[in-house]
C-alpha cells in the first residue's frame, strides 16, 4: 500500500452556495495550512496540518507552497474528436457541423489518427486543470476505444460513449441504428466500470438520431441501467425547429427524449439554452441534469443560458458547466467561468430592464450572479453532483479520489498579476475571503497559465514548465 501526503492551502466545498444566499462562505472549506493523506489514489485523511501530521509522521509529504489547491475541474460537456477544430470560423450550429465538424470527426475512424488525437486531448485537459469530463466521441468505435484506452493509461475519471447519429449528417459519417446498438454493447461490456471509466449512451442530438436509433438508445439504457445518457438539447432555434418537425407528436425538445424513457438520473442535456419553464420543471422532477456551455453558446450565436432559472430553489435542476470544445474556443474551465459570469451579468440586465424599477433586484437576476463560491462549486462538487459522481470526486472528503489542481494566482496574461497586490497584500491567502477573492481574480483575469500543477488519483500528472 502506498501512502503519501500533500501539504498546502486547500479550498473546497461542503454544500451548494446557492443555498446560502448572504452567507456563501458556509458552503466552503478553507485550510490555510492543510494536509491531504492519500492511499492508492484515495483520500484517507484531510485536515489542518498541525492537527493530523502526528498520525502520519512517517509518510512522504509533498509541500505545494504559494498556491491554492482546489478539487480537479469537471468538464460536463466536451467533444474529444474536435481538438483540431478549435478556431474554425463559427457560422451557426448546423452549418458549422456540416462544414467543419463532421469531416474532422470522420478522420477519427483511423486508429492512428484517433490515438494521436487522444494524447493531445488529455494533455490539454491536464494543462487546463481538468481531471474529469463527460465526453462525446464519434460514430467510429475505434475513436471511443482509443479515448478509453488513453483515459485508462492516465487513470482519469471519464464518462463517454459511442456518439450516435444516423440522419442529417453526411453519408460518410452517419451510422445506422443497428450498428450503433451492437457497437455500443461491445464498448459497454469492455469499458463501463472498468478502472475509472464510465459509459454514457450517447445520441448526439434528437435532430441527428432517427426514431429507430432512439429506440436502440432506450434499449441500451434498459439493458444497462447503470449507464449514463449524454446528449444535446435546445441549443439553437434552427435545430429545435428541425427536431419538432421530425417529431410532430412532441410538444417540445425534452419530450423527444422522454418519449424514449431517457430522461432521469444520469441524463445530461447539453446547452439547454431555449428550454421552456415547463421543461426545466420536468428536468427537476425527473432529477435529470443540464450543462451550461457559455463559450460555445456565444461563439455559435446560440443564445444565453438562464442560470437564474436553473438555480430556482423551487425547482432546482442538477447542473454542470462545460467547455463544449471545439464549439467552445478553449479547454479551460477557468475561461468557462469567465464566460459564465458575463452571460449571467447580461441576463441580469435583460431581467432588470423588463420589470418595474422598484423591483429590479429580482430573485432570478440575483441567482444569475456568479461569485467565486458559485463558480468554483459549479466546476468541482456541483459538477460532480450534476453528473452523479459526487460520491467519487468533486471535494476533499475522505473516501473520494484524490484529483486536484494547484492554482497560481499571480500567473496569467501580461499584467494579470496586478490583482495579487489587491488581495492579501500579494502574499498567500490567510482567510477564506482572501482565497475567494483570489479565485475570482483567477477566473476573470487568469487563464491556463494559472494552472501550476494537476494531480490525478494522488499523483502529479502535469507540472507547468
Steps between C-alpha positions, in 0.01 A plus 500: 500500500629846406421784744612854422412850613443833331539815708375841392216750496172325418160631390202273431126476564270325742170637364333695219568877530168584331338362817694746714395839367675766703729243663672316216805435717290240682512286186880489485795365694837676522823378656788746481739220600340165433601140445342248266602138552455266205515123487500342153322798348235537773486772765528336844553812712454873455535787746720767648865399468579553867205292612561183300869486407595311819282210388688486169847606610676231295347570158658698217336842471506723194467864603332712230576855609349834395212339314127446556412131469146425382338176386574418137271672253206310349403568139142384448491530121793471257569335162815286480528494116466878467843582640622615160180697424582772751489839332304390191279786382179465695194552283212355705452151632362298207715643217803498730451126558476431128798713396749426776398244757374198309801490262744521791319249721492255208881494504484340846391174335873456436651348812838672471333837455271436797790382717702812426191714559443336838849591619446862397155508658608374842815712500282806451254396770772458758672825407165670560443340840222269380512155657151371415279551196184376334602455140355448153705282267389425141305241303814284461557236771878537475466863605325398822747218557802727471335753728444246778842341452674836548277586798596167654871562448463829685266364772250780434131491594313532169145455370464437126330290237468430130320801352189406304386686188321335209325792328566862405869421460719411199481138384871454570440585866153374588455174687200266497272421790602135510875554472479769768324254730738210440814712526371671814436166668853385421649822638285492815608146575865590445529836680208585729607495866842371400758703689372859514308476171124560489281456193231731365239401245546792262251605235673811369176698480138431412550667161764242410346179634211331322213344697667164439826617654317661792328168562842334508613758759198414708582131467861556608392697805260220599765233454770702681303714748808627685638673189474874442310678220680794337354715223421853382175686555352832386828650389395696192161623369554345155589168661189513721272565201659208320448268797133591538443451127641148532290429810167681449343295778731667755423843643862589571859376471511329840191299410697319230740358758214433739322304228789253504531492882844655504434789739578426862800467732830499307340679201689811384363742242774727369435872444128520594495861380140510381328273752154613605405543864304176476801312363712627788233377740488155342880472513479589869219252562695219334829590672675537166776748417596779261842634403578870458745567215538880484789529255345271241159665537659839429743384229226331296241768579270246663375715786544558873433230757262598782724434798256669736220272385707184534582595860140579601469343848139404428602277210877481507662288232828316520761677292855479379703752299676405178749632247326333202840510332519550196178700482644656810831663418707382799571188705510714812225479760640825642410661167155341525451672835596834346243447224236378743545807719447729202195312374353529848562873507333547161204295617476729802476802273228337291298406807551832677402695192171315462350560844385785718812696607389460860536124459823487301673263743291204391568157643602358163741783426662454840551132423672592172787662687802270499717553807823309554311261728226425247752480218754259649226289657354461149821355353582280801241359740204648313619351172548167671145514638369589156666190355413270792864441590517707819554182700835465318637846415434871543622571854758392756271274701662186638436207269499703179754478221792739537471722194602862546657808342749749644424856384751785483309826545792707369505343154304591188516739208756781520398738774258252654693470825385848599209348689731316740601834652136578577436168671684397818773758422657273242561219748334164559131502592446506874121492515226341292410845373859551380484170311160574347617840378809341346291232331267762356801686360633178349171423324455851360859597418691173496521219250674163468822661621346512848501118506833412657444130578228243432482181707305189405425218740761624745784545251626807319389475136595848383750766607526828316841529341 
